[in-house]
């Protein structure tokens, strides 16, 4: 995988670096969306936790002071806030998957261009001795197989692994 990056241009390498930044942002936003569900589910399962948990109590008292709400309205506010955080996390996920796919397509283009330019500068005798259908197959289908079977799963594995690490840390922190 790393020798593959030797054939990429600096623009494509920079795009991959930005993609890793997008993956980190996606991981933290996903973590925030999951973290927002925990207080909501805690209050739903045990409404008296608002009085015993110092964080939930602090938020409830401040909202109650300014807006004069009861516990049911507080639960509605927490649920709505959690819903919007999950919605934002989903939008960020869509954006990040778009950027990941864009980077993968740039890698596909770079590898195809490299192979094509490598074939263009061959001698005429090379083309007479070899079947030109193999060149087309290499540039089109072999590059597609490389990208779909190696590059794309590596990117997806990296993003999923990062989210898994963050969720594990969150669960250890909450517990």
C-alpha positions, 0 to 999 in steps of 0.5 A: 500500500505504501509503495503505491503512494510512491507513484502518486503526485504530490496533489494526490498525496495532499488529498490523502492527507486531507482525507485523514483529517476528514476521517478524524473529524468524522470520528469525533463528530460520530463520538459526539453523536453517540455521547449525546444519546447517553444522558437522554437514555439515562433520564428516560430509564431513571428520571431521578438521575437528574437530581443525582448526576451533577452534570445533568442537574447543573444543566437542568437547573440552568435551563430551568432558571432561564426558561422555567421548564419541568422535567418532561420539557427538559427530557424533550430538550435533551432528546431534540438536542441528541437528535440534531447531534445525530443528524449533524453526525450523519451529514458529516459522515456523508461529507467524509465518505464523499471526500474519501471516495474523491480521494480514492478516485484521484488515486485511481486516476493517478495510477491509470495515468501512470500506466498509460504514460508508461505505455505511451513511451514504449518503443514501437517494437514493444507494441508489435510484440505484445497484445494491445488488449493487455494494455487496455485491460491493465489500465482499465480493469486491473487498476479498478481491481486494485482500487476496489480490492485494496485501496478502498477497503484500506480507507474504510478500515482506517476510518472504521478502526478510528471510530471504533477506538474512539467509541471504546475510549468513550465507553471506558470513560463513561463506565 
